Amino acid sequence: MGEDELTTQGTTIEVSDLYESVARQFANDGFVDDLNTALSELSTTFIQKGLRISVNSVAVEPVRIEVLVSTEAAGPAP
């Protein structure tokens, strides 16, 4: 491997030389926000377990999931 040799195990997928229309989409903040949201929601479990996803060099963060549990009979149960 050359200068870009990874120091940890894993797979890196880099997409370049996009069609002009696709490159314009990735330059659109609204599109990138929607893409990040979709990736976050679909991959949150994997991100929490160590998967790293970046779009335009910005990390996709996992969705915070909260589970409400109560010991009371009328409260939320697991």
LOLUMGU-619005 format. One record per residue: x, y, z of N, C-alpha, C, O in turn. Coordinates in steps of 0.2 Angstrom, whole numbers. Atoms other than C-alpha are relative to their C-alpha. Example, Ala and Ser with C-alpha at 12.3 -4.5 7.8 and 13.67 -1.06 7.14 Angstrom:
! LOLUMGU-619005
<site n_east="4" n_north="-6" n_up="0" ca_east="62" ca_north="-22" ca_up="39" c_east="4" c_north="6" c_up="0" o_east="9" o_north="5" o_up="3"/>
<site n_east="-4" n_north="-6" n_up="-1" ca_east="68" ca_north="-5" ca_up="36" c_east="-4" c_north="5" c_up="3" o_east="-1" o_north="11" o_up="4"/>
This chain:
! LOLUMGU-619005
<site n_east="4" n_north="-6" n_up="0" ca_east="0" ca_north="0" ca_up="0" c_east="4" c_north="6" c_up="0" o_east="10" o_north="6" o_up="2"/>
<site n_east="-3" n_north="-6" n_up="1" ca_east="5" ca_north="18" ca_up="-3" c_east="-1" c_north="4" c_up="6" o_east="-2" o_north="2" o_up="12"/>
<site n_east="0" n_north="-5" n_up="-5" ca_east="4" ca_north="34" ca_up="7" c_east="-7" c_north="-1" c_up="4" o_east="-7" o_north="1" o_up="10"/>
<site n_east="7" n_north="0" n_up="-3" ca_east="-15" ca_north="31" ca_up="11" c_east="-1" c_north="-7" c_up="4" o_east="-7" o_north="-9" o_up="5"/>
<site n_east="0" n_north="7" n_up="-3" ca_east="-11" ca_north="14" ca_up="20" c_east="-4" c_north="1" c_up="7" o_east="-3" o_north="6" o_up="10"/>
<site n_east="4" n_north="0" n_up="-6" ca_east="-24" ca_north="11" ca_up="34" c_east="4" c_north="-2" c_up="6" o_east="8" o_north="-7" o_up="5"/>
<site n_east="-3" n_north="2" n_up="-7" ca_east="-18" ca_north="10" ca_up="52" c_east="-4" c_north="-5" c_up="4" o_east="-2" o_north="-8" o_up="8"/>
<site n_east="5" n_north="4" n_up="-3" ca_east="-33" ca_north="0" ca_up="57" c_east="-3" c_north="-4" c_up="-5" o_east="-4" o_north="-3" o_up="-11"/>
<site n_east="4" n_north="4" n_up="4" ca_east="-43" ca_north="-14" ca_up="50" c_east="-6" c_north="3" c_up="-3" o_east="-9" o_north="8" o_up="1"/>
<site n_east="6" n_north="-3" n_up="3" ca_east="-58" ca_north="-10" ca_up="39" c_east="0" c_north="1" c_up="-7" o_east="5" o_north="-1" o_up="-11"/>
<site n_east="1" n_north="-1" n_up="7" ca_east="-64" ca_north="-6" ca_up="22" c_east="-2" c_north="7" c_up="-1" o_east="-6" o_north="10" o_up="2"/>
<site n_east="2" n_north="-6" n_up="2" ca_east="-64" ca_north="11" ca_up="14" c_east="-3" c_north="0" c_up="-7" o_east="1" o_north="-2" o_up="-11"/>
<site n_east="3" n_north="0" n_up="7" ca_east="-75" ca_north="15" ca_up="-1" c_east="0" c_north="8" c_up="-1" o_east="-4" o_north="11" o_up="2"/>
<site n_east="0" n_north="-7" n_up="2" ca_east="-72" ca_north="32" ca_up="-9" c_east="-2" c_north="0" c_up="-7" o_east="0" o_north="-3" o_up="-12"/>
<site n_east="3" n_north="0" n_up="7" ca_east="-82" ca_north="37" ca_up="-24" c_east="2" c_north="7" c_up="-3" o_east="2" o_north="12" o_up="1"/>
<site n_east="-2" n_north="-6" n_up="3" ca_east="-75" ca_north="50" ca_up="-36" c_east="-2" c_north="0" c_up="-7" o_east="-5" o_north="-5" o_up="-9"/>
<site n_east="2" n_north="-1" n_up="7" ca_east="-77" ca_north="56" ca_up="-54" c_east="-7" c_north="-1" c_up="-1" o_east="-9" o_north="-5" o_up="-5"/>
<site n_east="8" n_north="1" n_up="1" ca_east="-96" ca_north="57" ca_up="-52" c_east="-2" c_north="4" c_up="-6" o_east="1" o_north="9" o_up="-8"/>
<site n_east="3" n_north="-4" n_up="6" ca_east="-107" ca_north="62" ca_up="-66" c_east="-2" c_north="7" c_up="3" o_east="-3" o_north="8" o_up="9"/>
<site n_east="1" n_north="-7" n_up="-3" ca_east="-110" ca_north="81" ca_up="-65" c_east="-6" c_north="1" c_up="3" o_east="-7" o_north="4" o_up="8"/>
<site n_east="6" n_north="-1" n_up="-4" ca_east="-128" ca_north="79" ca_up="-60" c_east="0" c_north="-3" c_up="7" o_east="-3" o_north="0" o_up="11"/>
<site n_east="0" n_north="3" n_up="-6" ca_east="-124" ca_north="68" ca_up="-46" c_east="5" c_north="4" c_up="5" o_east="3" o_north="5" o_up="11"/>
<site n_east="-4" n_north="-4" n_up="-4" ca_east="-110" ca_north="79" ca_up="-40" c_east="-3" c_north="6" c_up="2" o_east="-2" o_north="9" o_up="8"/>
<site n_east="4" n_north="-6" n_up="-2" ca_east="-122" ca_north="94" ca_up="-40" c_east="-5" c_north="-2" c_up="6" o_east="-6" o_north="2" o_up="10"/>
<site n_east="4" n_north="2" n_up="-6" ca_east="-133" ca_north="83" ca_up="-28" c_east="4" c_north="0" c_up="6" o_east="1" o_north="3" o_up="11"/>
<site n_east="-4" n_north="0" n_up="-6" ca_east="-119" ca_north="81" ca_up="-16" c_east="3" c_north="6" c_up="2" o_east="5" o_north="7" o_up="7"/>
<site n_east="-2" n_north="-7" n_up="-1" ca_east="-115" ca_north="99" ca_up="-17" c_east="-6" c_north="4" c_up="4" o_east="-6" o_north="9" o_up="6"/>
<site n_east="6" n_north="-3" n_up="-3" ca_east="-133" ca_north="103" ca_up="-11" c_east="-1" c_north="-2" c_up="7" o_east="-2" o_north="-8" o_up="9"/>
<site n_east="0" n_north="2" n_up="-7" ca_east="-134" ca_north="104" ca_up="8" c_east="-7" c_north="-3" c_up="2" o_east="-6" o_north="-8" o_up="6"/>
<site n_east="6" n_north="3" n_up="-1" ca_east="-152" ca_north="99" ca_up="8" c_east="0" c_north="-8" c_up="-1" o_east="-2" o_north="-12" o_up="3"/>
<site n_east="-1" n_north="7" n_up="2" ca_east="-148" ca_north="83" ca_up="-1" c_east="4" c_north="-4" c_up="5" o_east="3" o_north="-10" o_up="7"/>
<site n_east="-5" n_north="3" n_up="-5" ca_east="-133" ca_north="79" ca_up="10" c_east="-3" c_north="-1" c_up="7" o_east="-2" o_north="-6" o_up="10"/>
<site n_east="4" n_north="1" n_up="-7" ca_east="-144" ca_north="82" ca_up="26" c_east="-5" c_north="-6" c_up="0" o_east="-5" o_north="-10" o_up="4"/>
<site n_east="4" n_north="6" n_up="0" ca_east="-157" ca_north="70" ca_up="20" c_east="3" c_north="-6" c_up="-1" o_east="1" o_north="-11" o_up="2"/>
<site n_east="-4" n_north="6" n_up="1" ca_east="-144" ca_north="57" ca_up="15" c_east="3" c_north="-2" c_up="7" o_east="2" o_north="-8" o_up="9"/>
<site n_east="-3" n_north="1" n_up="-7" ca_east="-136" ca_north="59" ca_up="32" c_east="-5" c_north="-3" c_up="5" o_east="-4" o_north="-8" o_up="9"/>
<site n_east="6" n_north="2" n_up="-4" ca_east="-153" ca_north="57" ca_up="41" c_east="-2" c_north="-7" c_up="-2" o_east="-2" o_north="-11" o_up="3"/>
<site n_east="2" n_north="7" n_up="2" ca_east="-157" ca_north="41" ca_up="31" c_east="5" c_north="-5" c_up="2" o_east="4" o_north="-10" o_up="4"/>
<site n_east="-5" n_north="5" n_up="-2" ca_east="-140" ca_north="33" ca_up="34" c_east="0" c_north="-1" c_up="7" o_east="1" o_north="-6" o_up="10"/>
<site n_east="0" n_north="1" n_up="-7" ca_east="-141" ca_north="37" ca_up="52" c_east="-5" c_north="-4" c_up="3" o_east="-4" o_north="-8" o_up="7"/>
<site n_east="6" n_north="4" n_up="-2" ca_east="-158" ca_north="30" ca_up="54" c_east="0" c_north="-7" c_up="-2" o_east="-1" o_north="-12" o_up="2"/>
<site n_east="0" n_north="7" n_up="2" ca_east="-155" ca_north="14" ca_up="44" c_east="6" c_north="-3" c_up="3" o_east="6" o_north="-10" o_up="3"/>
<site n_east="-7" n_north="3" n_up="-2" ca_east="-137" ca_north="11" ca_up="51" c_east="1" c_north="1" c_up="7" o_east="7" o_north="0" o_up="9"/>
<site n_east="-2" n_north="-2" n_up="-7" ca_east="-138" ca_north="17" ca_up="69" c_east="3" c_north="-5" c_up="4" o_east="7" o_north="-4" o_up="8"/>
<site n_east="-2" n_north="5" n_up="-4" ca_east="-136" ca_north="0" ca_up="77" c_east="7" c_north="-2" c_up="-2" o_east="12" o_north="-3" o_up="3"/>
<site n_east="-7" n_north="1" n_up="3" ca_east="-120" ca_north="-3" ca_up="66" c_east="5" c_north="5" c_up="2" o_east="10" o_north="4" o_up="4"/>
<site n_east="-5" n_north="-5" n_up="-1" ca_east="-113" ca_north="14" ca_up="69" c_east="1" c_north="0" c_up="8" o_east="7" o_north="1" o_up="10"/>
<site n_east="-2" n_north="1" n_up="-7" ca_east="-115" ca_north="11" ca_up="88" c_east="5" c_north="-5" c_up="2" o_east="8" o_north="-5" o_up="7"/>
<site n_east="-5" n_north="6" n_up="-1" ca_east="-105" ca_north="-5" ca_up="86" c_east="6" c_north="1" c_up="-3" o_east="11" o_north="-3" o_up="-3"/>
<site n_east="-7" n_north="-2" n_up="3" ca_east="-91" ca_north="4" ca_up="77" c_east="0" c_north="2" c_up="-7" o_east="6" o_north="4" o_up="-9"/>
<site n_east="0" n_north="-2" n_up="7" ca_east="-96" ca_north="7" ca_up="59" c_east="1" c_north="7" c_up="-1" o_east="-2" o_north="11" o_up="3"/>
<site n_east="-1" n_north="-7" n_up="1" ca_east="-90" ca_north="23" ca_up="53" c_east="-2" c_north="2" c_up="-7" o_east="0" o_north="-1" o_up="-12"/>
<site n_east="2" n_north="-2" n_up="7" ca_east="-99" ca_north="32" ca_up="38" c_east="1" c_north="7" c_up="0" o_east="-1" o_north="11" o_up="5"/>
<site n_east="-1" n_north="-7" n_up="1" ca_east="-94" ca_north="49" ca_up="31" c_east="-3" c_north="2" c_up="-6" o_east="-3" o_north="-2" o_up="-11"/>
<site n_east="3" n_north="-2" n_up="6" ca_east="-103" ca_north="59" ca_up="18" c_east="4" c_north="7" c_up="-1" o_east="3" o_north="11" o_up="4"/>
<site n_east="-4" n_north="-7" n_up="1" ca_east="-92" ca_north="74" ca_up="11" c_east="4" c_north="1" c_up="6" o_east="5" o_north="7" o_up="8"/>
<site n_east="-4" n_north="0" n_up="-6" ca_east="-80" ca_north="70" ca_up="25" c_east="-3" c_north="2" c_up="7" o_east="1" o_north="4" o_up="11"/>
<site n_east="4" n_north="-1" n_up="-6" ca_east="-93" ca_north="73" ca_up="38" c_east="-3" c_north="-7" c_up="3" o_east="-6" o_north="-10" o_up="-1"/>
<site n_east="2" n_north="7" n_up="-3" ca_east="-96" ca_north="58" ca_up="50" c_east="-8" c_north="0" c_up="1" o_east="-11" o_north="5" o_up="3"/>
<site n_east="7" n_north="1" n_up="-1" ca_east="-114" ca_north="51" ca_up="51" c_east="-1" c_north="-2" c_up="7" o_east="3" o_north="-7" o_up="9"/>
<site n_east="1" n_north="2" n_up="-7" ca_east="-120" ca_north="50" ca_up="69" c_east="-6" c_north="-4" c_up="1" o_east="-10" o_north="-4" o_up="-3"/>
<site n_east="6" n_north="4" n_up="-1" ca_east="-131" ca_north="37" ca_up="76" c_east="-6" c_north="4" c_up="3" o_east="-5" o_north="9" o_up="6"/>
<site n_east="6" n_north="-3" n_up="-3" ca_east="-149" ca_north="41" ca_up="81" c_east="0" c_north="-2" c_up="7" o_east="1" o_north="-8" o_up="9"/>
<site n_east="1" n_north="1" n_up="-8" ca_east="-151" ca_north="42" ca_up="100" c_east="-7" c_north="-4" c_up="1" o_east="-12" o_north="-1" o_up="-1"/>
<site n_east="6" n_north="3" n_up="-2" ca_east="-164" ca_north="29" ca_up="105" c_east="-1" c_north="-1" c_up="7" o_east="4" o_north="-3" o_up="11"/>
<site n_east="2" n_north="0" n_up="-7" ca_east="-172" ca_north="30" ca_up="122" c_east="-6" c_north="-5" c_up="1" o_east="-11" o_north="-5" o_up="-3"/>
<site n_east="5" n_north="5" n_up="-1" ca_east="-182" ca_north="16" ca_up="129" c_east="-3" c_north="2" c_up="7" o_east="1" o_north="2" o_up="12"/>
<site n_east="4" n_north="-1" n_up="-7" ca_east="-195" ca_north="20" ca_up="143" c_east="-2" c_north="-6" c_up="3" o_east="-6" o_north="-10" o_up="0"/>
<site n_east="2" n_north="6" n_up="-4" ca_east="-197" ca_north="7" ca_up="156" c_east="-2" c_north="2" c_up="7" o_east="1" o_north="6" o_up="10"/>
<site n_east="2" n_north="-1" n_up="-7" ca_east="-207" ca_north="7" ca_up="172" c_east="-1" c_north="-6" c_up="4" o_east="-3" o_north="-11" o_up="1"/>
<site n_east="2" n_north="5" n_up="-4" ca_east="-209" ca_north="-4" ca_up="186" c_east="-7" c_north="0" c_up="2" o_east="-10" o_north="-5" o_up="5"/>
<site n_east="7" n_north="0" n_up="-1" ca_east="-227" ca_north="1" ca_up="188" c_east="-4" c_north="-3" c_up="-5" o_east="-2" o_north="-3" o_up="-11"/>
<site n_east="5" n_north="4" n_up="4" ca_east="-241" ca_north="-9" ca_up="181" c_east="-2" c_north="4" c_up="-6" o_east="-3" o_north="2" o_up="-12"/>
<site n_east="3" n_north="-5" n_up="5" ca_east="-248" ca_north="6" ca_up="171" c_east="5" c_north="3" c_up="-4" o_east="3" o_north="7" o_up="-9"/>
<site n_east="-6" n_north="-3" n_up="4" ca_east="-231" ca_north="12" ca_up="165" c_east="2" c_north="-4" c_up="-6" o_east="0" o_north="-10" o_up="-7"/>
<site n_east="-2" n_north="3" n_up="6" ca_east="-222" ca_north="8" ca_up="149" c_east="4" c_north="-6" c_up="2" o_east="8" o_north="-6" o_up="7"/>
<site n_east="-3" n_north="6" n_up="-2" ca_east="-215" ca_north="-10" ca_up="150" c_east="5" c_north="-2" c_up="-6" o_east="4" o_north="0" o_up="-12"/>
<site n_east="-5" n_north="2" n_up="5" ca_east="-200" ca_north="-18" ca_up="140" c_east="-3" c_north="-4" c_up="-5" o_east="0" o_north="-6" o_up="-10"/>
